[in-house]
């Protein structure tokens, strides 16, 4: 059987990711049951939900770090679970992942962290990979002297940016972000939100964003998917999601923090509060 070659380019109306009938069970505990979700080219999709709704489990299932109990997950029109190891590796290079804690190798400096996938997967020499790694670090707003620093020497915000640079190392088409602003102060979180939008626009990325941060939703997301009752309860624009007749959604979007986020967004866009 000839080796499958991933094909770039999708119609805006054709999902990059299709999740159908997804079930995730851990023993007797059912996290997802018949969950369905689409991610479209070029959009930033925010995924929210209460504690225990499986936001990170969903992300890990899509990128292949968790094997679902049932259902199908297609990336780029292909079910990755049906591919050989070599074929799957080619497709996995088309997405990057930023984990909540950064997941950087503590024994490597930032340049080495970012250059590692370039050496392993892109076949670059160490010199070529390190040169490109410096460019990726600069792309995320880190100063040039950060390249030789180790994760323990960095602030939380710098760790996030370095981890983002590594996620972008192989020029992915889809970027997965797991709570990217968790642990950041409001100023750092706002700057990171702006960076996500800037990179999406500049690089043509499609972004799957797990977050609990309302400011992040209003600043970055084109659509929002709400996980509840083991499935996607609604996936739509922020305006439409906020109108959904559901107790958790109403409390989340219209509680004190929700109102504050809306007011801040309206001020930034020079709109009057509703």
C-alpha positions in Angstrom: 0.0 0.0 0.0 1.5 3.4 -1.0 2.3 5.8 1.8 -0.5 8.4 2.3 0.5 12.0 1.8 -1.5 14.6 3.8 -3.1 17.2 1.5 -3.1 20.9 2.6 -6.0 23.2 1.9 -9.6 23.0 2.9 -12.8 24.7 1.9 -13.9 27.2 4.7 -17.1 25.2 4.9 -15.3 21.8 5.4 -14.3 21.1 9.0 -10.7 20.6 9.7 -11.7 18.5 12.7 -14.9 16.4 12.9 -15.8 14.6 16.1 -18.6 12.1 15.8 -20.2 9.9 18.5 -17.2 10.4 20.9 -17.3 8.4 24.1 -14.7 8.5 26.8 -15.0 6.2 29.7 -12.6 5.6 32.6 -13.8 2.5 34.4 -17.4 3.2 35.4 -16.9 7.0 35.0 -18.3 8.3 31.7 -16.8 11.7 30.7 -18.2 12.0 27.2 -21.1 10.2 25.5 -22.0 10.7 21.8 -20.2 14.0 21.7 -20.0 15.8 18.4 -18.1 18.9 17.4 -16.6 20.6 14.3 -13.7 22.9 14.0 -13.6 25.0 10.8 -10.5 26.4 8.9 -9.2 29.7 10.2 -11.4 30.0 13.3 -10.6 30.2 17.0 -12.9 27.9 18.8 -13.1 28.3 22.6 -14.1 25.2 24.6 -15.6 25.8 28.0 -17.5 23.9 30.6 -17.8 23.2 34.3 -15.3 21.2 36.3 -15.3 17.6 35.3 -16.8 18.1 31.9 -13.7 16.8 30.2 -12.4 19.8 28.3 -8.8 18.6 28.4 -9.8 15.0 27.9 -11.5 16.1 24.6 -8.3 17.9 23.5 -6.1 14.9 24.3 -8.5 12.6 22.5 -8.3 14.7 19.3 -4.5 14.9 19.3 -4.2 11.2 20.0 -2.9 11.2 23.6 -6.1 9.6 24.8 -7.8 6.6 23.1 -11.6 7.1 23.0 -13.8 4.3 24.1 -16.0 4.8 21.0 -16.6 7.2 18.2 -14.6 8.8 15.4 -12.3 11.8 15.2 -11.2 13.0 11.8 -8.5 15.5 11.2 -8.0 16.7 7.6 -10.7 14.3 6.5 -8.7 11.3 7.8 -9.4 9.1 10.9 -5.9 9.1 12.5 -6.7 5.9 14.4 -6.8 4.0 11.1 -3.4 5.1 10.0 -0.1 3.3 10.4 2.5 4.8 12.7 4.4 6.4 9.9 1.3 7.8 8.2 0.0 9.2 11.6 3.3 10.9 12.3 3.0 12.9 9.0 -0.4 14.1 10.0 0.5 14.9 13.6 3.2 17.3 12.3 0.3 19.4 11.0 -0.8 20.4 14.4 0.9 21.9 17.5 0.0 21.6 21.1 0.5 24.0 24.0 -0.2 22.1 27.3 -1.4 23.9 30.4 1.9 23.7 32.3 4.0 24.3 29.2 5.6 20.8 29.4 9.0 22.1 28.5 12.1 19.9 29.1 13.6 21.5 32.3 17.1 20.2 31.4 17.1 22.0 28.0 17.3 25.7 27.3 14.5 27.3 25.3 16.4 27.1 22.0 17.0 23.4 22.6 13.4 22.8 23.5 12.1 24.4 20.3 14.8 22.9 18.0 14.1 19.3 19.2 11.1 18.6 17.0 12.8 20.3 14.1 15.7 17.8 14.4 13.5 14.8 15.1 10.7 15.4 12.5 11.9 18.0 10.0 15.3 16.4 9.5 17.2 19.7 10.0 20.8 19.8 11.2 21.2 21.0 14.8 22.6 24.4 13.5 19.7 24.9 11.2 17.2 23.9 13.9 18.6 26.2 16.5 18.6 29.1 14.0 14.9 28.5 13.2 14.2 28.0 16.9 15.5 31.5 17.6 13.1 32.8 15.0 10.1 31.0 16.5 11.0 32.3 20.0 11.1 35.9 18.6 7.8 35.3 16.8 6.1 34.7 20.2 7.6 38.0 21.6 10.5 36.6 23.6 13.8 38.6 23.7 16.8 37.2 21.9 18.7 36.5 25.2 15.8 34.2 26.4 17.0 31.5 23.9 19.8 30.3 26.2 17.7 30.4 29.4 16.2 27.4 31.1 12.5 27.1 32.1 13.3 27.5 35.8 14.8 30.9 35.1 11.6 32.2 33.4 8.4 33.9 34.5 5.1 32.0 33.9 4.3 34.2 30.9 7.7 33.5 29.3 7.2 29.8 29.8 3.9 30.0 28.0 5.5 31.9 25.1 8.3 29.4 24.9 5.9 26.5 24.9 3.9 28.3 22.2 7.1 28.7 20.1 7.7 24.9 20.4 4.1 24.2 19.4 4.7 26.4 16.3 8.1 24.8 15.5 6.8 22.6 12.6 4.6 25.3 11.0 1.3 23.6 12.0 -2.1 24.3 10.5 -4.0 23.7 13.7 -3.0 24.9 17.1 -4.3 23.3 20.3 -4.1 25.4 23.4 -5.0 24.0 26.9 -5.7 26.8 29.4 -3.1 29.1 27.8 -3.6 32.0 30.3 -4.0 29.9 33.4 -1.7 31.2 36.2 -0.9 34.5 34.4 -1.7 37.9 35.8 -4.4 40.0 34.0 -1.8 42.0 32.0 0.1 38.9 31.0 -3.1 37.1 30.1 -4.4 40.0 28.0 -1.0 40.2 26.1 -1.2 36.4 25.4 -4.7 36.7 24.1 -3.6 39.4 21.7 -0.7 37.2 20.6 -3.0 34.3 19.8 -5.1 36.5 17.5 -2.1 38.1 15.9 -0.6 34.7 15.1 -3.9 33.3 13.8 -4.2 36.2 11.4 -0.6 36.2 10.4 -0.1 32.5 10.0 -3.5 31.4 8.9 -3.9 29.1 11.9 -7.0 27.2 13.1 -7.1 27.2 16.9 -8.8 24.8 19.3 -8.7 26.7 22.7 -9.6 25.1 26.0 -10.2 27.9 28.6 -12.2 29.0 31.6 -11.2 32.7 31.1 -14.1 34.8 30.0 -11.7 37.6 28.9 -10.0 35.2 26.6 -13.3 34.1 25.1 -14.3 37.6 24.3 -10.9 38.7 23.0 -10.0 35.8 20.8 -12.9 33.4 19.9 -15.0 33.3 16.8 -17.2 30.5 18.3 -17.6 28.8 21.7 -18.5 25.2 22.4 -20.0 24.5 25.8 -19.4 21.0 27.3 -22.2 19.8 29.6 -24.0 16.6 30.3 -21.2 14.6 28.7 -21.6 16.3 25.3 -21.4 19.6 23.4 -24.5 21.4 24.6 -24.1 24.3 22.2 -21.5 25.5 19.7 -22.1 29.0 18.3 -21.1 32.6 18.4 -20.6 34.1 21.9 -23.7 36.2 21.5 -25.9 33.1 20.7 -24.3 30.9 23.3 -24.9 33.5 26.0 -28.6 33.4 25.2 -28.8 29.6 25.6 -31.4 28.6 28.2 -29.2 26.6 30.5 -28.5 27.2 34.2 -24.7 26.8 34.0 -24.4 29.0 30.8 -26.5 31.7 32.3 -24.5 31.8 35.5 -21.2 31.7 33.6 -21.9 34.4 31.1 -24.2 36.6 33.1 -22.7 36.3 36.6 -20.5 39.1 38.0 -17.4 38.0 36.2 -19.3 37.5 32.9 -20.7 41.0 33.1 -17.2 42.4 33.8 -15.8 40.6 30.8 -18.6 41.9 28.5 -18.1 45.5 29.8 -14.3 45.3 29.2 -14.9 43.9 25.7 -17.4 46.6 24.9 -15.0 49.3 26.1 -12.2 47.9 24.0 -14.4 47.8 20.9 -16.0 51.1 21.7 -19.5 49.7 22.0 -22.0 50.6 24.7 -22.7 47.9 27.3 -25.9 45.9 26.6 
